[in-house]
């Protein structure tokens, strides 16, 4: 039960929220820089517009899906259908959403590794 109290503590929630925001900011800046550098000079504006549309759509979908998942987990927890009643509570929904975010982050990093490796190999041969 102590691990549940730790997972539901305000400082850990605040730190997690800060780190997610920091990661999102770094990711946004990195993808914008990569987009601007990859686009031909005459199409930088189009690339910037496409980047903005993708970012806005992804952010909206992520917030909606995260909210739905959190609400479903809380409802299931209140009904005793998700990990039992001892895990019921609003924080449990956020913990599940954060775990999903971490899994997606690891999957993204795994998918990006070959791309970075290929780019580094290409740059070292030039």
C-alpha contacts under 8 A as a table, 3 or more apart, distances in Angstrom:
res1	aa1	res2	aa2	distance
1	X	4	X	5.22
1	X	5	X	6.61
2	X	5	X	5.17
2	X	6	X	6.27
3	X	6	X	4.96
3	X	7	X	6.13
4	X	7	X	5.03
4	X	8	X	6.22
4	X	87	X	7.34
5	X	8	X	5.07
5	X	9	X	6.14
6	X	9	X	5.25
6	X	12	X	7.56
7	X	12	X	6.99
7	X	13	X	7.74
7	X	91	X	7.71
7	X	95	X	7.25
8	X	12	X	7.50
8	X	13	X	7.09
8	X	91	X	5.50
8	X	92	X	7.39
9	X	12	X	5.57
9	X	13	X	6.31
10	X	13	X	5.02
10	X	14	X	6.00
11	X	14	X	5.01
11	X	15	X	6.06
12	X	15	X	5.04
12	X	16	X	6.01
13	X	16	X	5.12
13	X	17	X	6.08
14	X	17	X	5.11
14	X	18	X	6.11
15	X	18	X	5.05
15	X	19	X	6.15
16	X	19	X	5.13
16	X	20	X	6.12
17	X	20	X	5.16
17	X	21	X	6.18
18	X	21	X	5.15
18	X	22	X	6.09
19	X	22	X	4.96
19	X	23	X	6.01
20	X	23	X	5.11
20	X	24	X	6.08
21	X	24	X	5.03
21	X	25	X	6.13
22	X	25	X	5.13
22	X	26	X	6.21
23	X	26	X	5.14
23	X	27	X	5.95
24	X	27	X	5.04
24	X	28	X	5.96
25	X	28	X	5.11
25	X	29	X	6.15
26	X	29	X	5.17
26	X	30	X	5.98
27	X	30	X	5.06
27	X	31	X	6.05
28	X	31	X	5.32
28	X	32	X	6.08
28	X	55	X	7.93
29	X	32	X	5.14
29	X	33	X	6.10
30	X	33	X	5.18
30	X	34	X	6.13
31	X	34	X	5.03
31	X	35	X	5.96
32	X	35	X	5.06
32	X	36	X	6.13
32	X	48	X	7.48
32	X	51	X	6.96
33	X	36	X	5.21
33	X	37	X	6.15
34	X	37	X	5.18
34	X	38	X	5.97
35	X	38	X	5.20
35	X	39	X	6.17
35	X	47	X	6.52
35	X	48	X	7.20
35	X	51	X	7.29
36	X	39	X	5.54
36	X	44	X	5.98
36	X	47	X	6.88
36	X	48	X	6.89
37	X	40	X	7.92
39	X	43	X	6.04
39	X	44	X	5.51
39	X	47	X	6.40
40	X	43	X	5.35
40	X	44	X	6.32
41	X	44	X	5.59
42	X	45	X	7.71
43	X	46	X	5.23
43	X	47	X	6.18
44	X	47	X	5.04
44	X	48	X	6.07
45	X	48	X	5.04
45	X	49	X	6.21
46	X	49	X	5.08
46	X	50	X	6.18
47	X	50	X	5.10
47	X	51	X	6.03
48	X	51	X	5.04
48	X	52	X	6.16
49	X	52	X	5.11
49	X	53	X	6.20
50	X	53	X	5.12
50	X	54	X	6.18
51	X	54	X	5.23
51	X	55	X	6.12
52	X	55	X	5.10
52	X	56	X	6.07
53	X	56	X	5.25
53	X	57	X	6.08
54	X	57	X	5.20
54	X	58	X	5.97
55	X	58	X	5.18
55	X	59	X	6.00
56	X	59	X	5.18
56	X	60	X	6.15
57	X	60	X	5.24
57	X	61	X	6.14
58	X	61	X	5.18
58	X	62	X	5.92
59	X	62	X	5.11
59	X	63	X	6.19
60	X	63	X	5.31
60	X	64	X	6.23
61	X	64	X	5.11
61	X	65	X	5.95
62	X	65	X	5.23
62	X	66	X	5.82
63	X	66	X	5.11
63	X	67	X	6.03
64	X	67	X	5.19
64	X	68	X	6.23
65	X	68	X	5.10
65	X	69	X	6.08
66	X	69	X	5.18
66	X	70	X	6.05
66	X	97	X	6.11
67	X	70	X	5.11
67	X	71	X	6.09
68	X	71	X	5.14
68	X	72	X	6.08
69	X	72	X	5.12
69	X	73	X	6.13
69	X	93	X	7.20
69	X	97	X	6.86
70	X	73	X	5.22
70	X	74	X	6.18
70	X	90	X	7.94
70	X	92	X	7.95
70	X	93	X	4.18
70	X	94	X	5.91
70	X	96	X	7.23
70	X	97	X	6.43
71	X	74	X	5.14
71	X	75	X	6.06
71	X	93	X	6.74
72	X	75	X	5.10
72	X	76	X	6.02
72	X	93	X	7.76
73	X	76	X	5.09
73	X	77	X	5.92
73	X	82	X	6.89
73	X	92	X	7.24
73	X	93	X	5.15
73	X	96	X	7.70
74	X	77	X	4.96
74	X	78	X	6.07
74	X	88	X	6.50
74	X	89	X	6.08
74	X	90	X	5.88
74	X	92	X	6.87
74	X	93	X	5.48
75	X	78	X	5.14
75	X	79	X	6.29
76	X	79	X	5.06
76	X	80	X	6.17
76	X	81	X	5.01
76	X	82	X	5.26
77	X	80	X	4.91
77	X	81	X	5.73
77	X	82	X	4.76
77	X	83	X	6.97
77	X	84	X	6.57
77	X	85	X	5.97
77	X	87	X	6.49
77	X	88	X	4.32
77	X	89	X	6.87
78	X	81	X	7.62
78	X	85	X	6.48
78	X	88	X	5.37
78	X	89	X	7.17
79	X	82	X	7.76
79	X	85	X	7.33
80	X	83	X	7.07
80	X	84	X	4.67
80	X	85	X	4.62
80	X	88	X	7.29
81	X	84	X	6.05
81	X	85	X	7.76
82	X	85	X	7.60
82	X	87	X	7.63
82	X	88	X	7.78
83	X	86	X	7.64
83	X	87	X	6.12
84	X	87	X	5.95
84	X	88	X	7.13
85	X	88	X	5.04
87	X	92	X	6.58
88	X	92	X	6.61
89	X	92	X	5.62
89	X	93	X	7.36
90	X	93	X	5.62
90	X	94	X	6.98
91	X	94	X	5.14
91	X	95	X	6.17
92	X	95	X	5.00
92	X	96	X	6.26
93	X	96	X	5.24
93	X	97	X	6.35
94	X	97	X	5.03
94	X	98	X	6.08
95	X	98	X	5.08
95	X	99	X	6.13
96	X	99	X	5.09
96	X	100	X	6.25
97	X	100	X	5.10
97	X	101	X	6.23
98	X	101	X	4.91
98	X	102	X	6.18
99	X	102	X	5.04
99	X	103	X	6.22
100	X	103	X	5.09
100	X	104	X	6.21
101	X	104	X	5.11
101	X	105	X	6.08
102	X	105	X	4.95
102	X	106	X	6.22
103	X	106	X	5.23
103	X	107	X	6.19
104	X	107	X	4.99
104	X	108	X	6.07
105	X	108	X	5.06
105	X	109	X	6.23
106	X	109	X	5.10
106	X	110	X	6.15
107	X	110	X	5.11
107	X	111	X	6.20
108	X	111	X	5.08
108	X	112	X	6.07
109	X	112	X	5.01
109	X	113	X	6.15
110	X	113	X	5.40
110	X	114	X	7.84
111	X	114	X	6.68
111	X	115	X	7.62
112	X	115	X	5.22
112	X	116	X	6.25
113	X	116	X	5.26
113	X	117	X	6.09
114	X	117	X	4.98
114	X	118	X	5.99
115	X	118	X	5.12
115	X	119	X	6.15
116	X	119	X	5.09
116	X	120	X	6.06
117	X	120	X	5.17
117	X	121	X	6.15
118	X	121	X	5.15
118	X	122	X	6.17
119	X	122	X	5.04
119	X	123	X	6.14
120	X	123	X	5.11
120	X	124	X	6.13
121	X	124	X	5.22
121	X	125	X	6.46
122	X	125	X	5.41
122	X	126	X	6.67
123	X	126	X	5.35
